[in-house]
């Protein structure tokens, strides 16, 4: 396998663009105080994005995926332990599909 400089350059450019976008956001928020509604939106935004990515997969996966997700969410609500919640969801999915 040989090193392709065009691929390496593309990877480095994407890494630089990602870093600039993240660092730029921190720099802007450090210099400028956003209104309260923007702060509230930013607090809840990661959860909304996560749901937007996950729900289509759950819907396509059928009942087994929906039940496993419900078990994982329930376990998280009860224990607040991410690892235990993930393991419970995976175990339920494995039992229902295997």
C-alpha positions in Angstrom: 0.0 0.0 0.0 1.4 3.4 -1.0 0.9 6.8 0.5 -1.4 8.9 -1.7 -0.6 12.6 -1.1 -4.0 13.8 -2.4 -5.8 11.7 0.2 -3.5 12.7 3.0 -3.9 16.4 2.0 -7.7 16.0 2.0 -7.7 14.4 5.4 -5.5 17.2 6.8 -7.7 19.8 5.2 -10.8 18.3 6.8 -9.1 18.1 10.2 -8.1 21.7 9.9 -11.7 22.8 8.9 -13.2 20.8 11.8 -10.8 22.3 14.3 -11.4 25.8 12.9 -15.2 25.4 13.2 -15.0 24.2 16.8 -12.4 26.7 17.9 -14.2 29.5 16.1 -17.4 28.7 17.9 -15.6 28.9 21.3 -13.8 32.1 20.3 -17.1 33.8 19.3 -18.9 32.7 22.4 -16.0 33.9 24.6 -16.0 37.4 23.0 -19.8 37.8 22.6 -22.5 36.9 25.1 -25.5 35.4 23.3 -29.1 36.2 24.3 -30.7 33.9 26.9 -32.9 32.1 24.3 -29.8 31.3 22.3 -28.0 29.9 25.4 -31.1 27.8 26.2 -31.2 26.5 22.6 -27.5 25.6 22.7 -28.0 23.6 25.9 -30.7 21.4 24.3 -29.3 21.2 20.8 -27.1 18.1 21.1 -30.0 16.0 22.3 -32.2 17.1 19.4 -29.4 16.3 16.9 -28.9 12.9 18.5 -32.7 12.1 18.2 -32.7 13.3 14.6 -29.9 10.8 13.8 -31.3 7.9 15.8 -35.0 7.9 15.1 -34.8 7.0 11.3 -32.6 4.0 12.2 -35.0 2.9 14.9 -38.0 3.2 12.6 -36.2 1.2 9.9 -35.1 -1.5 12.4 -38.6 -2.4 13.5 -40.0 -3.4 16.8 -36.9 -5.1 18.2 -34.9 -1.9 17.8 -37.7 0.2 19.3 -38.0 -2.1 22.3 -34.2 -2.1 22.8 -34.1 1.7 22.7 -36.9 1.9 25.2 -35.2 -0.5 27.6 -31.9 1.5 27.2 -33.7 4.8 27.9 -35.6 3.3 30.9 -32.3 1.9 32.3 -30.7 5.3 31.9 -33.6 7.0 33.7 -33.3 4.5 36.6 -29.6 4.2 37.0 -28.0 7.2 35.3 -25.3 4.7 34.2 -24.5 5.0 30.4 -22.6 1.7 30.2 -25.3 -0.3 31.9 -28.0 1.3 29.7 -26.1 0.5 26.5 -25.5 -3.1 27.6 -29.2 -3.5 28.5 -30.3 -2.2 25.1 -27.8 -4.3 23.2 -28.8 -7.4 25.3 -32.5 -6.9 24.5 -31.8 -6.4 20.8 -29.7 -9.5 20.8 -32.4 -11.6 22.4 -35.2 -10.2 20.2 -33.2 -10.6 16.9 -31.2 -13.7 17.7 
